[in-house]
């Protein structure tokens, strides 16, 4: 069975699922919010070429920004995790941690190559465990 990708119309999250050809044409339910999700075009993986070896999986999801398809789990908010750490946790829990790390590494290398300074890390911590 082929692997297809859907994007939820309600919450905007993307997810992948194995689906029979007849089922791929139908709308799916979002596993995150239960909303209606439409199938979106994904890059085909035909083989491992030189560019893919150099970029890792980051070159495949060119339309995605690094990590946005990994929703932040609610438990991460309780732990006081910053957004990047929470998305990395979500990626590893989904069995796609290597994809997240490869994509982040490729984005960092691209920023260095183009001379773009990384964005300052926002203080997205909850403050529950702040030093007193």
Backbone bond lengths (Angstrom), bond angles and torsions (degrees), N, CA, C in turn:
res aa  C-N    CA-C-N  psi(-1)  N-CA   C-N-CA  omega(-1)  CA-C   N-CA-C  phi
1 X - - - 1.447 - - 1.529 109.09 -
2 X 1.324 116.22 140.26 1.462 119.41 178.44 1.527 112.46 -77.50
3 X 1.314 114.63 156.97 1.453 122.47 177.30 1.526 108.04 -96.33
4 X 1.337 117.17 121.69 1.457 122.38 -179.40 1.519 109.39 -113.28
5 X 1.334 115.31 162.61 1.455 121.01 -179.48 1.528 109.11 -124.11
6 X 1.333 115.81 138.20 1.455 122.33 178.97 1.525 109.24 -126.35
7 X 1.345 116.66 155.61 1.465 122.42 173.85 1.523 107.74 -127.85
8 X 1.332 114.96 130.53 1.462 121.81 -178.64 1.526 110.22 -73.56
9 X 1.328 116.09 133.51 1.465 120.95 178.30 1.529 111.10 -73.91
10 X 1.329 117.13 -27.64 1.465 120.66 -176.27 1.531 112.83 -82.55
11 X 1.341 117.13 -53.28 1.471 119.46 -174.53 1.523 113.41 -105.41
12 X 1.336 117.80 -10.61 1.462 121.06 176.67 1.512 115.44 81.13
13 X 1.326 118.98 1.13 1.459 119.71 -179.39 1.525 110.49 -75.90
14 X 1.322 115.22 148.25 1.461 121.43 178.22 1.523 108.22 -106.65
15 X 1.327 115.84 146.02 1.458 120.19 177.36 1.515 109.15 -148.30
16 X 1.318 115.19 158.41 1.458 121.94 -179.91 1.518 108.96 -114.71
17 X 1.323 115.44 152.13 1.461 120.05 176.83 1.518 109.45 -156.19
18 X 1.314 115.29 146.35 1.457 120.54 171.83 1.516 107.16 -77.20
19 X 1.319 116.92 132.47 1.463 119.49 -177.85 1.519 109.80 -148.10
20 X 1.315 115.07 144.04 1.459 120.23 174.14 1.526 108.44 -65.67
21 X 1.307 116.84 156.00 1.461 121.54 -176.88 1.530 111.48 -56.40
22 X 1.329 117.76 -41.58 1.465 120.46 -178.64 1.526 111.60 -66.31
23 X 1.338 117.26 -30.71 1.465 121.24 -178.47 1.529 112.30 -82.10
24 X 1.320 117.12 -20.22 1.465 121.09 -176.06 1.522 112.36 -66.29
25 X 1.317 117.65 -24.48 1.466 120.59 -178.85 1.533 112.35 -80.16
26 X 1.309 117.40 -16.17 1.465 121.69 -177.84 1.526 111.30 -86.70
27 X 1.325 115.19 154.73 1.466 120.54 173.59 1.530 108.09 -71.62
28 X 1.298 116.65 146.59 1.463 122.65 178.47 1.529 108.93 -111.23
29 X 1.314 116.14 166.51 1.459 122.05 174.67 1.525 108.12 -94.32
30 X 1.313 116.29 136.56 1.461 122.37 179.29 1.529 109.44 -68.77
31 X 1.337 118.30 129.37 1.464 119.72 178.63 1.529 112.51 -70.59
32 X 1.324 116.87 -17.24 1.463 121.01 -178.00 1.528 112.06 -84.10
33 X 1.368 116.33 -49.89 1.471 118.78 -174.71 1.531 113.26 -121.74
34 X 1.332 117.90 -8.83 1.458 121.08 -179.32 1.514 114.08 83.47
35 X 1.343 116.94 3.45 1.464 121.22 179.89 1.521 112.30 -74.14
36 X 1.328 115.30 172.36 1.459 121.88 -179.65 1.529 109.05 -76.52
37 X 1.326 116.65 131.88 1.462 121.98 -179.76 1.522 109.63 -122.07
38 X 1.316 115.95 134.74 1.466 122.14 178.46 1.526 109.62 -101.06
39 X 1.299 115.76 146.55 1.461 120.69 178.29 1.521 109.10 -69.32
40 X 1.326 116.11 138.24 1.458 121.06 178.09 1.521 109.17 -118.89
41 X 1.305 115.63 158.47 1.461 120.63 179.58 1.525 109.16 -74.20
42 X 1.308 116.69 135.20 1.451 122.32 175.99 1.519 108.22 -119.52
43 X 1.298 114.86 158.89 1.459 119.37 177.36 1.527 108.96 -71.86
44 X 1.330 118.24 131.35 1.461 119.34 178.23 1.526 110.56 -73.77
45 X 1.305 115.96 147.61 1.455 121.34 175.93 1.521 106.58 -108.88
46 X 1.314 115.57 103.21 1.459 120.64 -176.38 1.514 112.65 -97.92
47 X 1.279 117.50 -22.29 1.453 121.99 -179.14 1.510 108.57 173.87
48 X 1.306 115.93 172.74 1.450 119.30 179.92 1.516 108.15 -97.21
49 X 1.309 115.60 106.65 1.452 121.60 178.08 1.511 110.66 -97.84
50 X 1.318 115.64 179.08 1.460 121.19 -177.91 1.529 111.26 -61.75
51 X 1.334 116.93 -44.75 1.467 119.98 -178.01 1.522 111.26 -62.04
52 X 1.321 117.17 -40.30 1.463 119.42 -179.40 1.524 110.71 -68.41
53 X 1.333 117.23 -38.47 1.466 119.10 177.98 1.520 110.44 -62.97
54 X 1.338 116.57 -36.59 1.460 120.03 -178.64 1.525 112.05 -74.69
55 X 1.326 117.01 -38.54 1.461 120.29 -176.80 1.514 113.97 -93.62
56 X 1.313 118.01 -14.88 1.455 119.74 -173.64 1.514 108.24 70.27
57 X 1.301 118.34 -155.61 1.458 122.08 -178.85 1.518 112.73 -74.49
58 X 1.327 118.37 -9.72 1.466 120.20 -178.19 1.510 111.87 -62.92
59 X 1.316 118.09 -29.80 1.451 120.18 -179.19 1.512 112.94 -73.34
60 X 1.303 118.26 -16.91 1.460 121.02 -177.11 1.511 112.33 -80.52
61 X 1.295 117.96 -38.04 1.461 120.81 -176.75 1.509 111.39 -100.33
62 X 1.312 117.09 57.85 1.461 120.84 -173.71 1.517 112.28 -60.41
63 X 1.329 118.39 -28.42 1.452 120.26 -179.54 1.515 113.05 -77.84
64 X 1.296 117.66 -14.62 1.461 121.53 -177.86 1.517 109.74 -95.10
65 X 1.300 116.10 143.93 1.451 119.18 170.43 1.510 105.75 -87.88
66 X 1.308 116.24 158.64 1.454 120.78 -174.48 1.501 114.59 -53.82
67 X 1.308 118.03 108.27 1.445 123.02 170.65 1.500 116.91 86.95
68 X 1.323 120.36 -0.63 1.455 119.44 -175.05 1.519 112.68 -69.44
69 X 1.340 118.34 -17.78 1.456 119.32 -179.75 1.526 112.17 -87.86
70 X 1.328 117.20 6.67 1.453 121.38 175.21 1.525 107.18 -109.46
71 X 1.334 117.89 100.68 1.464 119.81 -177.49 1.525 111.18 -65.03
72 X 1.307 115.47 148.41 1.459 120.95 -179.60 1.522 108.45 -75.99
73 X 1.350 117.48 120.04 1.463 119.49 -179.62 1.530 110.94 -69.76
74 X 1.346 117.90 143.13 1.465 120.97 -178.76 1.526 113.09 -57.74
75 X 1.340 117.27 -32.64 1.464 119.17 -179.09 1.517 111.51 -64.27
76 X 1.348 117.60 -26.57 1.460 120.59 179.08 1.523 110.56 -66.35
77 X 1.314 116.75 -33.35 1.467 120.48 177.65 1.530 110.18 -66.21
78 X 1.319 116.34 -38.88 1.459 119.86 179.02 1.519 111.53 -67.13
79 X 1.325 116.69 -31.21 1.465 121.17 -179.74 1.522 111.95 -82.77
80 X 1.331 117.96 -9.75 1.450 121.01 179.65 1.517 113.53 79.37
81 X 1.330 117.84 25.04 1.468 120.97 179.89 1.517 110.99 -73.58
82 X 1.344 115.89 147.36 1.458 119.21 171.52 1.530 107.79 -75.78
83 X 1.335 117.02 164.43 1.467 121.59 -173.93 1.525 112.97 -59.44
84 X 1.326 117.28 -42.80 1.465 119.72 -177.70 1.530 110.87 -63.52
85 X 1.317 117.29 -44.35 1.465 120.48 178.79 1.523 111.11 -64.66
86 X 1.329 116.47 -38.99 1.465 120.51 -179.91 1.527 110.93 -66.17
87 X 1.340 117.58 -40.75 1.467 119.88 178.01 1.527 110.84 -66.65
88 X 1.326 116.55 -36.87 1.468 119.95 178.10 1.532 109.60 -64.57
89 X 1.322 116.53 -42.81 1.463 120.77 176.59 1.525 110.36 -59.20
90 X 1.335 116.85 -45.82 1.467 120.76 179.93 1.523 110.88 -61.27
91 X 1.326 117.01 -39.64 1.468 120.75 179.22 1.521 110.59 -64.02
92 X 1.331 117.55 -44.28 1.462 120.20 179.54 1.526 111.34 -66.95
93 X 1.327 117.44 -37.57 1.465 119.60 177.93 1.522 111.53 -66.28
94 X 1.351 116.71 -28.09 1.466 121.25 178.03 1.529 111.79 -85.75
95 X 1.340 117.42 1.03 1.461 120.62 -179.42 1.523 112.83 77.53
96 X 1.346 117.20 18.37 1.466 120.95 -177.84 1.527 111.26 -124.32
97 X 1.321 116.12 29.97 1.462 120.43 -179.10 1.511 112.99 -62.47
98 X 1.332 116.11 -38.92 1.470 119.23 179.05 1.523 110.87 -61.97
99 X 1.334 117.08 -37.30 1.468 121.44 178.69 1.525 110.29 -64.58
100 X 1.322 116.60 -43.75 1.463 120.93 179.45 1.527 110.56 -62.60
101 X 1.338 116.67 -48.38 1.463 120.44 -179.10 1.525 111.82 -63.08
102 X 1.336 116.96 -41.91 1.469 120.48 178.14 1.523 110.71 -62.26
103 X 1.316 116.41 -43.74 1.468 120.65 -179.00 1.528 110.81 -64.66
104 X 1.332 116.85 -43.75 1.465 119.96 179.01 1.526 111.02 -64.15
105 X 1.330 116.91 -40.91 1.462 120.99 178.08 1.518 112.09 -63.33
106 X 1.334 116.17 -42.46 1.468 120.26 179.32 1.526 110.80 -65.15
107 X 1.336 117.02 -39.80 1.466 120.21 177.72 1.523 111.38 -64.92
108 X 1.328 116.46 -39.76 1.464 120.44 178.99 1.530 110.81 -65.28
109 X 1.332 116.84 -42.93 1.466 120.06 177.64 1.521 111.31 -63.94
110 X 1.316 117.08 -39.41 1.456 121.09 178.52 1.531 110.70 -64.01
111 X 1.333 116.86 -41.68 1.467 120.19 177.52 1.528 110.90 -61.52
112 X 1.339 116.58 -43.73 1.466 120.55 179.65 1.519 110.75 -63.10
113 X 1.327 116.37 -44.20 1.458 121.33 -178.40 1.528 111.39 -62.49
114 X 1.335 116.31 -38.76 1.460 120.63 -178.26 1.523 112.90 -90.17
115 X 1.334 117.54 -0.61 1.459 121.29 177.43 1.514 114.46 73.41
116 X 1.320 117.30 25.28 1.467 121.58 179.80 1.522 108.58 -92.50
117 X 1.321 115.21 128.60 1.461 120.08 177.90 1.526 109.52 -72.21
118 X 1.330 118.21 140.07 1.466 118.90 177.19 1.527 110.27 -67.12
119 X 1.310 115.25 148.71 1.464 120.46 178.59 1.518 109.12 -65.98
120 X 1.327 117.79 142.84 1.464 119.25 177.88 1.518 110.05 -64.83
121 X 1.309 115.54 143.23 1.462 119.58 -179.90 1.520 109.12 -70.68
122 X 1.303 114.61 128.57 1.465 120.23 179.63 1.517 109.42 -79.08
123 X 1.288 115.84 150.22 1.458 120.35 177.84 1.512 109.96 -83.43
124 X 1.320 117.43 77.14 1.458 121.67 -176.88 1.521 112.08 -92.75
125 X 1.279 117.20 23.72 1.456 119.27 -179.98 1.525 109.67 -84.68
126 X 1.291 115.19 151.64 1.461 119.26 -174.84 1.519 113.19 -75.90
127 X 1.321 118.39 -22.91 1.456 120.33 -178.94 1.516 113.31 86.98
128 X 1.329 117.31 2.75 1.464 119.89 179.93 1.522 111.89 -65.41
129 X 1.329 115.97 -31.67 1.460 120.30 -176.04 1.523 110.75 -112.73
130 X 1.312 116.67 32.27 1.464 120.59 -178.70 1.525 110.03 -68.69
131 X 1.337 115.09 145.68 1.469 119.75 176.90 1.518 108.80 -69.91
132 X 1.305 115.75 142.48 1.472 120.19 -179.78 1.491 110.20 -112.21
